[in-house]
């Protein structure tokens, strides 16, 4: 029996497998975490680009924005086209928590640099608030890491038709 214990202590076969089994949970958590962060960055970039596209379209529209123009702007931001056909650019837009607001405000500039004879410069602001839907869905919610919102806005000076 004593020989067996001595031989067992000196034997290094399988050490790598045991070490791997100990490190595997940490490695999986790191891979899942990096995947989620990368996916969140991709989703926020898509929202940012679509907001910019919608704001540029709004800046070319006639003021005040009509309901039809606002619908087209919302379709550009959410679907990537004016008709609203096809899938949402990101799946978070299908949530009831998602919101999009389009506002037009005037910025007063100095009389020396008036635009078109007026010192009021119309600026369109589009703000989106979209839930982040993780790759691993409910798994992240179980660890208390769900319910994040992507909140972005874009301002664009109105430059007319």
C-alpha positions, 0 to 999 in steps of 0.5 A: 500500500505504501508503494502505491502511495509513493508511486501515486505522488511521483506520477505526473500523468494527467496533471495537464488534464486536471489543470485544464479542468480547473481553468475551464470555467474561468476561460468559458466566463471570459469567452462569454464575457468578451463575446457579449461586450463585442456584440454590444459594441456592434449593436451600438455602432449599428444604432449610431450609424442608423441615427446618423442616416435618419438625421441626414434624411431629416436635415434634407426634409422640409420643416416642420417635419410632417408625420410622413417624414417622421415615419420615414425617418423612423423606418430609416433608423429602425429598418435601414430603408424608408418603407420600413420593409425587412427586418429590424437592423438590431433585434432590440427594436422589436421590444416594447421598451424601445423608443425613438424621438425626433425633435427640432430645435433652434440654436441662436447664432450671432447676427454676424454669421446669420444663416439665410438672413436669420440668426436661428439655425434649426437642428434636428435631434434624434434620440434612440433608446433600445434594449440590448438583447444579449447573445446568450439571452437568459443566461446573462439575466441569471447572473444579474447582467441583463436589462441594459439599454443602448441610449444614443442621440445624434444632432444634425443641422438642417440644411434644407431641400 
